[in-house]
Amino acid sequence: MQHLNSTLEMVRRCHVFGNSRAELNSKEPDWLDGPTANFWHRLPRPIIGLSPMDGITDAAFREIIARHGCPDVIFTEFTHVHELTEGHPRAFDALCYTELQRPIVAQLYGNSPERFYQAAHIVCALGFDGIDINMGCPSKTVASAGSGAGLIRTPELALSILASTRQGILDWAAGQALSAAGIPQSVVDCIHFSNAKWGRPDISRRIIPVSVKTRLGYDTIMMQEWGACLSQGNPDLITVHGRTLTQLYRGEANWEAIAQVCPILHARGILVLGNGDIRSPRDAVRRIRESGVDGILIGRAAWGNPWIFQHTAQIRQAVIQETDLRDVQGLPSLTDRFRLMVEHAQWFEHMFGQKRFFCMRKHLTRYCTGFPSAASLRASMNRVSSAKDMHYLLDDVLKSHSAHFDDAAFFHPNQLGGCGTNRAGMTPTHS
Ligand SMILES: Cc1cc2nc3c(=O)[nH]c(=O)nc-3n(C[C@H](O)[C@H](O)[C@H](O)COP(=O)(O)O)c2cc1C
């Protein structure tokens, strides 16, 4: 019961910034239409998306990415199917989103096909555009339990999870009640509460796509066999991170191995996204050209730099027209960067509450690089405990270092939202 109450409280807080789609977009996105809603096939190519990152791509960061970048698709952090099907607040936290974040894919992990079946119902009922199954997490706790990249060693279980997830989606779309899928009433209440609070009272019953994100192999590269095996489960798309499980994040991502699996998956009608070590728009163009993938996911390079997705259209144009990437601008002015930091912190507070502000610090320190006094500002950022504190701190920095900065004008927290590409042109305001 305590779980349920805190989940509902979290959902309530999230609604502070919940915007109706009508406010954000006058035209409904067409992937929301119809009983079969495979948005993947309607995205422009090459696809450029935000990779899932546990503890990083939370709802507040995704909101900032959606407002100040322009990725084609956004993934949530991974969410454990047990936690989701038991109504754990952490799971519902991870699956908060606003309409601006569409198309948005919920990533799930676990090792139980039955739980994936139920979790698929919940994700559908929350209105997501797709489900991604994590078969790539190398962390000991996840992989040794047979989840994440651990599934590379149990291909039958991996296929069974794919089939259960798909069946869950089909049964939901066919009208099955959540209770008939064995989902407890307390969890059904969380779903309804979340949808109501986020302005999504009517979730249509549609068949959403299933994708997989994985690695090249467990301890050796075996992507061609693993890809062929996964293709038997008919995922709509597979994202391949160019490393094995045992490599963790060491060495360079192997894009040749990603390229080699593309023809195998394409022959079976499966889209392929490549992932790993894309640090700049130029890297993106080169990797897409050389590997034959349908697109890429960018992870760490977006952390502290949501503006990287402002180059999505240029990357696409360079790939399609086989030209060089032109006019790639660096980071925005320092004042604009500071404005975005405050805006990010405000979204975080409104979505998750000030008590958890310490989780925001890892983002703040990432934003503080490449200018005089960045190191000392990072140290200060590790101590701030509210968006307001942070705003005053940044304002002091701008004033005291005005000689170094071209644009050190005073900025006020209520003047936020003006930097970069703001898709909605909206400013978060305190309710
Ligand atoms: C802090 C952190 C958390 C991550 N969490 C997830 C996750 O929840 N799900 C997932 O599929 N991959 C996760 N990843 C892997 C990234 O999505 C991505 O595959 C990897 O970082 C390589 O891409 P990059 O070089 O663009 O960062 C995580 C990576 C990092 C650094």
The ligand as an SDF file (V2000), in Angstrom:
LIG
                    3D

 31 33  0  0  0  0  0  0  0  0999 V2000
   25.1880    5.1400  -17.2420 C   0  0  0  0  0  0  0  0  0  0  0  0
   24.7080    4.2310  -18.3400 C   0  0  0  0  0  0  0  0  0  0  0  0
   23.4940    3.5860  -18.2010 C   0  0  0  0  0  0  0  0  0  0  0  0
   23.0340    2.7390  -19.2230 C   0  0  0  0  0  0  0  0  0  0  0  0
   21.8010    2.1510  -19.0950 N   0  0  0  0  0  0  0  0  0  0  0  0
   21.3000    1.4270  -20.1300 C   0  0  0  0  0  0  0  0  0  0  0  0
   19.9710    0.9170  -20.0870 C   0  0  0  0  0  0  0  0  0  0  0  0
   19.2060    1.1360  -19.1380 O   0  0  0  0  0  0  0  0  0  0  0  0
   19.5530    0.1700  -21.1430 N   0  0  0  0  0  0  0  0  0  0  0  0
   20.3610   -0.0830  -22.2350 C   0  0  0  0  0  0  0  0  0  0  0  0
   19.9350   -0.7510  -23.1710 O   0  0  0  0  0  0  0  0  0  0  0  0
   21.6010    0.4160  -22.3010 N   0  0  0  0  0  0  0  0  0  0  0  0
   22.0850    1.1710  -21.2940 C   0  0  0  0  0  0  0  0  0  0  0  0
   23.3240    1.7210  -21.3940 N   0  0  0  0  0  0  0  0  0  0  0  0
   24.0990    1.5260  -22.6340 C   0  0  0  0  0  0  0  0  0  0  0  0
   23.8360    2.6720  -23.6240 C   0  0  0  0  0  0  0  0  0  0  0  0
   22.4980    2.7050  -24.0340 O   0  0  0  0  0  0  0  0  0  0  0  0
   24.7180    2.5190  -24.8660 C   0  0  0  0  0  0  0  0  0  0  0  0
   24.4290    1.2770  -25.4480 O   0  0  0  0  0  0  0  0  0  0  0  0
   26.2030    2.5790  -24.5450 C   0  0  0  0  0  0  0  0  0  0  0  0
   26.4890    3.6220  -23.6500 O   0  0  0  0  0  0  0  0  0  0  0  0
   27.0300    2.7730  -25.8210 C   0  0  0  0  0  0  0  0  0  0  0  0
   26.5960    3.9000  -26.5440 O   0  0  0  0  0  0  0  0  0  0  0  0
   27.3420    5.3400  -26.4280 P   0  0  0  0  0  0  0  0  0  0  0  0
   28.7820    5.1090  -26.7280 O   0  0  0  0  0  0  0  0  0  0  0  0
   26.6340    6.2060  -27.4200 O   0  0  0  0  0  0  0  0  0  0  0  0
   27.1650    5.7810  -25.0100 O   0  0  0  0  0  0  0  0  0  0  0  0
   23.8150    2.5410  -20.3880 C   0  0  0  0  0  0  0  0  0  0  0  0
   25.0400    3.2000  -20.5040 C   0  0  0  0  0  0  0  0  0  0  0  0
   25.4890    4.0400  -19.5130 C   0  0  0  0  0  0  0  0  0  0  0  0
   26.8030    4.7540  -19.6880 C   0  0  0  0  0  0  0  0  0  0  0  0
  1  2  1  0
  2  3  1  0
  2 30  2  0
  3  4  2  0
  4  5  1  0
  4 28  1  0
  5  6  2  0
  6  7  1  0
  6 13  1  0
  7  8  2  0
  7  9  1  0
  9 10  1  0
 10 11  2  0
 10 12  1  0
 12 13  2  0
 13 14  1  0
 14 15  1  0
 14 28  1  0
 15 16  1  0
 16 17  1  0
 16 18  1  0
 18 19  1  0
 18 20  1  0
 20 21  1  0
 20 22  1  0
 22 23  1  0
 23 24  1  0
 24 25  2  0
 24 26  1  0
 24 27  1  0
 28 29  2  0
 29 30  1  0
 30 31  1  0
M  END
$$$$
